[in-house]
Every structure is written in C-alpha cells, then in structure tokens.
Amino acid sequence: MLSPAPVRLLSTLSKRKMSSPPKDITIIGGGIIGCCTAYFLTRHPSYSPETHRITLLEASTSNAGGRTPDSITDPATLADPETASKRNPAHDGIAGGASGKAGGLLALWAFPQSIVPLSFKLHDELAKEYGGDKRWGYRRCYASQIDCQARLPPGFSSNGTNGKDTGETDPVSSGAEHGSKGLHKDHKKEIKALQKLGAPEDLDWLDTEEALTAYEGMGTPENTAQVHPELFTRSMAQLAEEKGVKIVTGARVTSINKTADGKSVESVTYEKDGKEERLPTTDCVVAAGPWTRRLLPEIPVTAARAHSVVIKTPKPVSAYALFTSIMLPVGFPTPTPKDSRGAPGAQRPLRGQQIVEPEIYARPDGTAYACGPTDDIVELPQTTAEVEVDVARCEDIIYQVGGISDDLGKDGQVLAKQACYLPQGGPYIGPVGHTKGLVVAAGHTCWGIQNAPATGKLVSEIILDGKPKSARLGGCDPSLVL
Ligand SMILES: Cc1cc2nc3c(=O)[nH]c(=O)nc-3n(C[C@H](O)[C@H](O)[C@H](O)COP(=O)(O)OP(=O)(O)OC[C@H]3O[C@@H](n4cnc5c(N)ncnc54)[C@H](O)[C@@H]3O)c2cc1C
C-alpha cells in the first residue's frame, strides 16, 4: 500500500501539471536544433502531453538531397547494421541539411562560451542515458592541428604535363597561396609560434614520415568529443516522438500568423502535398537553420554552402579531429576556385604551390569524414532536398586528404559526396521582439552540433518557465540585434 506522503506528492504534481496553461507549440525545422528543442520540451518537468501539444514541421521528405546518387543513404547501417536502423527510424527529411552532413565535433573550447559548457555536459549525459556510443557514435577524442606537404595523386606529375592539363592559365596559384580556409579556422593558432610536440604514435593513418611537417595538440578527451550528427539528430527526433511530439515531414511553413492585435502568435501556415494547412499555435520556435531569414527577415542568419565526403578506411582509424594546413605541390589538381563552379574530372595541374585546409574527423564506424571550404555561388534552394552538389569540390577534398594519407586515399573507399548550407551569424536563441510566443533558435555557425542540446534546453525553459534558467543567453539573445 502506498503511504500517504507519496499519494499527496503525486496529487500535487498532477495538479501542477493540470494548472500549467495549455500550449500549442510548433517547431519549424527538423535539423538538430529543432529536434533537440522537441526532446528537451518533452523532458521539462512542467511538460504534460495532456496540456501541451507539440508539432515539429520539416519541409523535406528526403535525406537524399545534397548527396550524389552513388552515396550511401543510411549511415545507421554502417554504425550498427543489426539494430541501428530499428532504433532510429529514418524519418526521411529529418537531418537532411547541415545537421546530417556536419563533422560532429564537440568541444569545451568551442564558442559561444555562455552555452558551450552546458551543451558539452548535456551531450555527455545524453550519451550515458541512451547508449550514445552505439546509437550515435559518441566518443571522446583528440583534436590537433597539422601542417602537411601533399604528394601528387596518381596521373599527375610535377611538370604539369599529364593528361589532366586543360592548357588554361591558373588564376590562383602563384607561389604558396592560401587557397581556402577551414570552417573552424578561428581556433587555429599560429603553428610556428607553438612548440612542436611531434605526432602521437597512434596517428598511424596519416603518412607522418612523408607528409607531416608540424603537429600541435589542441584538444584532449577531457575537453573534446564527437557524435555522428545525422544519427544523433534522428535519435533526438525519435526520443521526442516517443513522449508525444508529432513529426510532420514534407511540411514547409510559409507564414507565422499573429492575432488581430499583432501581439501574439496565433497559427502557422504550411504547404504539404500541394495543399495549404493552418496549425493553431501559441508558441512557435523557428529552428530553420540557414532558411530562418525567409520566415524572420529581422534575424540576420546567412547561409554558405560547404562540401564534404565520407571515406571508408581499410581499418578503423584512431580518434582524432585534424585541422589541416596542406601545402599542395606544383602539378597537384587545382582546387575549384571559391567563386566558380567546378568541372568534375577536369582539374588542371597547379602551376604554383597552394595551401588548403580541409578538416578530417575519424569516426568510430570505420570511416573518416572530411570537409572543405565554403562557397556562395549557388543560392540557398527552397528545401534540403534541392541542394546542389558540385562533384568537383568533393573531388578536391578527396585528392587533398588522399595526398597525406593512403588510408583516406588509394586504400579508402568514398561512401558519400555531399553538400549542405552552413547557417551563419548567430547563434540567436530567445524571444523575437515583442510578439508573445515567437522564439528563434538558429544561426549556429560551425558549432551547431556542439551547441544543440543547450539550445534545446534553454528554449524549453523560455517556453515553459518564461525565461532561460540553465545558462545565460549572453550574446545569443536576439534582442541584441533587434
Ligand atoms: C561542413 C560542415 C561541418 C560542420 N561541422 C560541425 C562540427 O564538427 N561541430 C559542430 O558543432 N557543428 C558543425 N557544423 C555546424 C552544424 O552542422 C550546424 O550549425 C547545425 O547543423 C545547424 O542546425 P540547424 O538545425 O539550425 O539547421 P539545419 O540542419 O539546416 O536544419 C534546418 C531544417 O529546417 C528545415 N526548414 C527550413 N525552412 C523550413 C520551413 N519553412 N518549414 C519547415 N522546415 C523548414 C530545413 O529543411 C532543415 O531540415 C558543420 C557545418 C557544416 C556545413
């Protein structure tokens, strides 16, 4: 028999939930920010499926956009072929953008510092609670910056007279030019000023003897970790759905509608299967990543395209995230210039040296991920399903990482060539202007995977407690730019 005390406690709790005002919460965007928001709303102490209806609307119905047709479509099959897909139902369309095509690095040394420590801790707690090591590839890792000298790929020679030479003049390659910058370049220290520590022995998948010219440790397992972003995002969606969130894919929001007095959110309008639908909404979270400005023009989030590849290595590679600076020699395939479209298979040889900075992340599923620089020659399309991949830019990355590692080059197998849009300018997290119920969570730059759990938790507090409680918004507060 239950003692009177727990009975009283239970009835107090249920009264509290009953007394919290009913809410119709709509989350726009099925990337990592929208899915983490959905998850943390359902884990908030005041959440009740009886009084809070939560709907997540995602514009796309497919994750195939932004990947070449020969790319793998389901990374879960690599991580854990037996069970991963069952535990992370595909929800095609969820994580179809940057949240499915990012590197997945997490770090206590990321920015902005007002939310980083909370988010790093939440990642750790989520991984412990749900077996994130198996389910979404969570592990602690090292991060390093390396200077390398690339070798020429087969078929290219230093006199530039191989069959790939198109005979055009090379506008970018005189001397050792800085051809492209890495995404996390703000963290790169001047390597010459740092003590050279020598490469650790387990970095055996890098051709250290021939390629490495300088090495500097940046992060250790104490302060650095990683996830597979697509699997993590799908898991958050799945865990939120289990507690009552309704996920609707193929639902592109076209407007956020206010009450007649203009003071509160009243509904959102979205298009699905060619029909227009209206969803009553008291609280609307705009988590549309690089698309945010199309719904909230006052929030200055911009978009830049970035390409990446996934390579299966002959053996699992040790847990390093590498911020590279690679010197390409004369005769190396010329990287596609930032402001022009590439021509697949037609990279002419470089006439001078050039430095590039692809980032390489070893993953526990027997692959390595590498990404290149951003470009802005193709405007953000309407949905993730229509993202255009420039195969030549993927080939650039493949040549460059293959020039410093046989495991990533001649002995590796390219599994995916992909592109997505990086949201820039923020992050912005919090109420938008004076419209009651309107909240933004977007613009997370190159640290959106790292900062998604804190963002989701803070948004859940803003909606259900009226203010953020677990961390200060600091520079993320949208009122600073409105
Ligand atoms: C190459 C690359 C590498 C990266 N590496 C890392 C890393 O190592 N670590 C890290 O922390 N971060 C990394 N990032 C950054 C990270 O990927 C992003 O910050 C993060 O994924 C942004 O998530 P999001 O949910 O805001 O946006 P998105 O993932 O773009 O999701 C937004 C979603 O909103 C949907 N949407 C848009 N408009 C509408 C609408 N009107 N109606 C309905 N749905 C809509 C879109 O379809 C999309 O699915 C990387 C980014 C890139 C590009």
The ligand as an SDF file (V2000), in Angstrom:
LIG
                    3D

 53 58  0  0  0  0  0  0  0  0999 V2000
   30.6340   21.1060  -43.4650 C   0  0  0  0  0  0  0  0  0  0  0  0
   30.1110   21.3860  -42.0840 C   0  0  0  0  0  0  0  0  0  0  0  0
   30.7360   20.8250  -40.9770 C   0  0  0  0  0  0  0  0  0  0  0  0
   30.2800   21.1070  -39.6880 C   0  0  0  0  0  0  0  0  0  0  0  0
   30.8940   20.5360  -38.6190 N   0  0  0  0  0  0  0  0  0  0  0  0
   30.4420   20.7870  -37.3720 C   0  0  0  0  0  0  0  0  0  0  0  0
   31.0710   20.1880  -36.2460 C   0  0  0  0  0  0  0  0  0  0  0  0
   32.0350   19.4280  -36.3860 O   0  0  0  0  0  0  0  0  0  0  0  0
   30.6080   20.5000  -34.9980 N   0  0  0  0  0  0  0  0  0  0  0  0
   29.5710   21.3590  -34.8140 C   0  0  0  0  0  0  0  0  0  0  0  0
   29.2210   21.6130  -33.6690 O   0  0  0  0  0  0  0  0  0  0  0  0
   28.9220   21.9070  -35.8760 N   0  0  0  0  0  0  0  0  0  0  0  0
   29.3310   21.6500  -37.1380 C   0  0  0  0  0  0  0  0  0  0  0  0
   28.7150   22.2310  -38.2150 N   0  0  0  0  0  0  0  0  0  0  0  0
   27.5880   23.1630  -37.9800 C   0  0  0  0  0  0  0  0  0  0  0  0
   26.2390   22.4470  -37.8270 C   0  0  0  0  0  0  0  0  0  0  0  0
   26.1050   21.4740  -38.8250 O   0  0  0  0  0  0  0  0  0  0  0  0
   25.0900   23.4510  -37.9140 C   0  0  0  0  0  0  0  0  0  0  0  0
   25.3160   24.5690  -37.0920 O   0  0  0  0  0  0  0  0  0  0  0  0
   23.7890   22.7800  -37.4830 C   0  0  0  0  0  0  0  0  0  0  0  0
   23.5890   21.5740  -38.1610 O   0  0  0  0  0  0  0  0  0  0  0  0
   22.6070   23.7030  -37.7200 C   0  0  0  0  0  0  0  0  0  0  0  0
   21.4480   23.0040  -37.3800 O   0  0  0  0  0  0  0  0  0  0  0  0
   20.0100   23.6060  -37.6580 P   0  0  0  0  0  0  0  0  0  0  0  0
   19.0250   22.6660  -37.1040 O   0  0  0  0  0  0  0  0  0  0  0  0
   19.9680   25.0310  -37.1800 O   0  0  0  0  0  0  0  0  0  0  0  0
   19.9320   23.7410  -39.2480 O   0  0  0  0  0  0  0  0  0  0  0  0
   19.6770   22.6320  -40.3760 P   0  0  0  0  0  0  0  0  0  0  0  0
   20.3900   21.3860  -40.1170 O   0  0  0  0  0  0  0  0  0  0  0  0
   19.9220   23.3250  -41.6720 O   0  0  0  0  0  0  0  0  0  0  0  0
   18.1460   22.3140  -40.2260 O   0  0  0  0  0  0  0  0  0  0  0  0
   17.1620   23.2640  -40.5490 C   0  0  0  0  0  0  0  0  0  0  0  0
   15.9430   22.4940  -41.0200 C   0  0  0  0  0  0  0  0  0  0  0  0
   14.8760   23.4080  -41.1720 O   0  0  0  0  0  0  0  0  0  0  0  0
   14.1100   22.9860  -42.2830 C   0  0  0  0  0  0  0  0  0  0  0  0
   13.3360   24.1360  -42.7640 N   0  0  0  0  0  0  0  0  0  0  0  0
   13.8390   25.2610  -43.3050 C   0  0  0  0  0  0  0  0  0  0  0  0
   12.8290   26.0860  -43.6370 N   0  0  0  0  0  0  0  0  0  0  0  0
   11.6770   25.4650  -43.2880 C   0  0  0  0  0  0  0  0  0  0  0  0
   10.3070   25.8050  -43.3940 C   0  0  0  0  0  0  0  0  0  0  0  0
    9.9180   26.9830  -43.9160 N   0  0  0  0  0  0  0  0  0  0  0  0
    9.3830   24.9370  -42.9520 N   0  0  0  0  0  0  0  0  0  0  0  0
    9.7510   23.7400  -42.4050 C   0  0  0  0  0  0  0  0  0  0  0  0
   11.0560   23.3570  -42.2960 N   0  0  0  0  0  0  0  0  0  0  0  0
   11.9950   24.2170  -42.7330 C   0  0  0  0  0  0  0  0  0  0  0  0
   15.1460   22.5270  -43.2800 C   0  0  0  0  0  0  0  0  0  0  0  0
   14.5710   21.6780  -44.2490 O   0  0  0  0  0  0  0  0  0  0  0  0
   16.1510   21.8330  -42.3770 C   0  0  0  0  0  0  0  0  0  0  0  0
   15.8870   20.4480  -42.2680 O   0  0  0  0  0  0  0  0  0  0  0  0
   29.1570   21.9730  -39.5040 C   0  0  0  0  0  0  0  0  0  0  0  0
   28.5170   22.5150  -40.6270 C   0  0  0  0  0  0  0  0  0  0  0  0
   28.9820   22.2360  -41.8990 C   0  0  0  0  0  0  0  0  0  0  0  0
   28.2830   22.8470  -43.0720 C   0  0  0  0  0  0  0  0  0  0  0  0
  1  2  1  0
  2  3  1  0
  2 52  2  0
  3  4  2  0
  4  5  1  0
  4 50  1  0
  5  6  2  0
  6  7  1  0
  6 13  1  0
  7  8  2  0
  7  9  1  0
  9 10  1  0
 10 11  2  0
 10 12  1  0
 12 13  2  0
 13 14  1  0
 14 15  1  0
 14 50  1  0
 15 16  1  0
 16 17  1  0
 16 18  1  0
 18 19  1  0
 18 20  1  0
 20 21  1  0
 20 22  1  0
 22 23  1  0
 23 24  1  0
 24 25  2  0
 24 26  1  0
 24 27  1  0
 27 28  1  0
 28 29  2  0
 28 30  1  0
 28 31  1  0
 31 32  1  0
 32 33  1  0
 33 34  1  0
 33 48  1  0
 34 35  1  0
 35 36  1  0
 35 46  1  0
 36 37  1  0
 36 45  1  0
 37 38  2  0
 38 39  1  0
 39 40  1  0
 39 45  2  0
 40 41  1  0
 40 42  2  0
 42 43  1  0
 43 44  2  0
 44 45  1  0
 46 47  1  0
 46 48  1  0
 48 49  1  0
 50 51  2  0
 51 52  1  0
 52 53  1  0
M  END
$$$$
